[in-house]
């Protein structure tokens, strides 16, 4: 018991220290020159909350080197203040900001990033959209992403090597087998088990991460999103409102868009599985401050972006 307590206290102290290191480093993003509007015919979209303003600017600027978009859109978390928005605008003068509440729809749960996905569905009527989480860093050029946007192909960041798009029947079978072995209450596997019952034959799915996804222009995405959400709500009732359902919807929608593919792993990965070939990192919450990797990535990118 004493050893377990000591380990927990040490882990907490380490995470606090790594968070402090990262916050000191990432503040340097505010000293970079304002971003100039690009010419690439696409939109970079993110949902941002107050604590993620500086990390978001790091994520955006790091990706912008490969994908200099003509539009940058921020869906503002309800807690975002006018000061937070102005901080972003000083760095990105041409940014378009929208309140999350403006994208709410009776067919969708409230919160849990559903407003972000609804914003993507609206904007993708006219533009290719890249959904970018604030806790990501592009370390080097991302040719696959630039090419996908140019070719109007959907992409998803995956979880393991060799991952690919599967049918909803295959995804449901995998989830059902997993739940028969593991007492997991997280909504994602339970929702995936219902895919075969909530979708028409011939539809597809991928167990990717909504944090970095490309959506080609599609005038029907919002309607398909509504149909999918209502069908899942009929199967899962109030559980469809839990955190994680938006990712299931995002995975489903992306997998059924033209040319959908999974980005190569571990070229695009989380910090626990990096190799010398890794070019894009997603610092998901459980791994964000386990080591100094986030601070090192931030320091490297900010130094590369600083005027010389």
N, C-alpha and C positions, 0 to 999 in steps of 0.2 A: 504493500500500500504506500509506504513512504517513497519507494523508488518511483512508483507511478505518479505520485504527486510532484516529486522533484522533476520528473520528465515533463509534466504538463507545464509547470512553472517555467522551466527552462525554455520550452517551446514558445510559450507566450512572450517571454522576454526577448527571445530571438526575433520573433515576428515584429514586435514593437520596434526593435532596433533596425531591422531591415526596412520597415515602413518609414522610419525617420530618415534613414539614408536616402531612400528613393525620393521622398518629398523634397529634401534639400537639393538633390540633383535635378529633378524634373522642373523645379521652379525656374531653372535657366531657360526654359522654353519661352518664357515671357520676354526675354531680352533679345529674341531673334527678330529680324526685320519682318514687317507684315507680308503675308503670303500674297502673291499675285495670281489673279484669275488665270486658269489654264484654258486650253483649247480642246481638250479631250471631250467628246460628246457624251458625257455621262454625269451622274449625280453621286456624290459621296454623302451618305446619310448616317447619322448617329443620334442616339438618344443620350442626353447628358444630364447628370445630376451635379449639384454644387461641388461635392468632394472630388469629382472627376474632371473638372475643367482643365487643369494642367495636363493630366494624363491624356485627355482627349486631344489636346493640341499636339502633344507628342505623337500620338497614333496617327492623326491626320497628316502632319507634316512628314512623317516617315513614309507614309504611303504615297503622298503627293509626288514624291520623286519619280515614282513609276507610273502614276496615274494622275497627271495634272488636270483635274476635272474643271469643267466650266461652271459647275454648280456644286455648292457645299450647303447641305441642309442639316440643321440641328433641331431635333424634337426635344423641347425643354421639359424636363421633369417638373411636376408641380412645385417642387421646392426651389427651383431656380429663381434667383433674384435678378433685378435689373442690372445690378453690378456684375453678376456672373456673366450675363449676356454681353455686357460692354467689354468685359475682359476678353471674351472670345472674338468680339468684333474688332478690337484693336489688333489682334493677330491675324484675323481673316476678315478684311473689310467688306467683302462681297457675300458673306454668309447670310443665308436665309434662315430665320428662326420661326418656329411654330410652337404653340402651346400643345402639350400632349392631349389635353382635353378636347381639342378641335378634331381629333381623329377617333373619338369614341363612337361605337356603333352597337346597337342593341344586339347584334348577332355575336359579338365578341365579349369575352371577359374584360373587366376593368383592371388596368395595371398589368404587372408581369410582362411588360414590353409589348403588349398587344397593340398599343397606340403606335409604337414604332413600326410594326409590321403593316398596320393599316396605312400609315404614311407612305411606306414603300409601295403598297398596292395602288395608292392614288397617283404617285409620281411616275410609276412605271408605265402608266398609260402613254406617256410621251417620251420617256427617257430610260436609258439603262441605269440601274441603281446598284451601287455597292453598299451593303450594310456593314459598317465598321464599328466594332466595340471600342470603347475608350481604353480598355486594358490590353491593347495589341501594339506591337512594334514591328515595322518592316525594317529588317536589318540591311537588306540589299535589294537589288532590282527584282521585281516580281513580273517576269515576262508572261507567265500563264494568265495572270489577272488582266494585264493590258490586252493580251490577245483575245481573251474571252469577251471582254467588253467590245472590242473591235468586231468580233464575229457574232455578237449577240447570242452568246452561250451562257447558260447558268452555271455557277460553280458553288461548291460548298467545301468548307474546311472539315476534314474528317478526323477520326480518332485513332486509326491504326493503319499499317501498311496494307496495300492491296485492296483497299475499300472501294466499293463501286455501288452504283444505283441498283436497287433490287425491286421486285414487284411487292405490292402491299401484302399479297398472300405470303411471300417469303418473310417479310418483316414481321408479320403477325405470328407466324410459326416460330420464329426465333425468339420473340418476346414471350410467347406462351411457354416455350421450353425453359427459358431463363426463370420465369416466375414459378415454375414447378419445382425448381431447385433452390431458389433464393427467396428469403422473406424480405423482399424489397418493397416498401410502400411508396417510393417515388413515383410520381404520376407518369413519367415518360414511358416506362416499360408497360404500364397498364394501358396507356393510350395506344401505344404501338400494337398491343395485342388486339385492340378493337379496330385496327385499320381495315382488316378484311370485311368487317361488318358495316363500316361507316363509309366505304368508298365503292365506286363502281369497278367491275373487272377491268384489268388492263391499266390500272393506275400504278404509280411507282412511289418509292420512298428511299430515303438515305438517312442513316443515323449519324448526321453531321452535327455541327455546332452553328447556331444562329449568329454567333459573334462575328463571322466574316463570310458573307454570302453575296453572290452576284445574281441579279434579277434582270433578264432582258426585257425590252419593251413588250407589254402584253395588256391589251385592253380589257381582258377578262379576269385578271388576277383578283380584283376585289370581289367579284361575284363568286369565283371559285373559293376564295377565302371564307366568305359567308356560308356557302354550302357546306364546306368542310367543318367549320366551327359548329354549326347547328346540328350536323349529323353526329359529331362527337359529343356534344352536350346531351343529345338524346340517349347516347350509350352510357355516359359517365356521370350524368347529372351534375351535382354541385362540385364534384372533383375536377370538372373541366375548367374551373376557375382557379386552380392551384398554380403556383409558380412552376414553370417548365412546359406548360401546354403551348405557349407561343413558339417554343423551339420545335415542338412536334409539327405544328402548322407550317412553320418556315421550311423545315426539312421536306415536308410533303409538297408544298407549293413549288419549291426550287427543283425537286426531283422530276416534276412533271412539266418543266419548261424546256424549250428547245435546246438541244445539245448539252444537257446537264452532265457535269462530271465532278469528281472529287479531286481536290487539289492534292498533289503528291505529298506523301508523308514519308519522312519527317522534315521535308523542306518547309512545310507549314505545320507547326506543331505547338505543343505546350512545353514549358521550360524543363520538365522532368525527362524529356526524351530527345533533347537536342543532339545534333551531330554537327561536324564542320560544314555540312551541306544545308543546315537550317537557315532559311532566309526570312521567315516570318514567325513571330512568337505570339501566342495568346496566353496572357498571364491570368488564367481563370482564378477565381477567389481562393480556392483551397491551396493553390500553389504560388500565389502572388508574392508573398513575403517569406517563403520558406528558406530562401537564400538571397544572395546579393545580385542575382541575375537581372532582375528588373532595373535596379540602379545602374548596373554596368551597361545594359542595353540603352538606357536613357542617356547616360553620359556619352556613349559612343555616337549616337545619332545626333545629339545636340552639338557635339563638337564638329561633326561633319557638316551640319547645316549652318554653323556660325560663319559670318563673313571673315574672310582672311585677307 
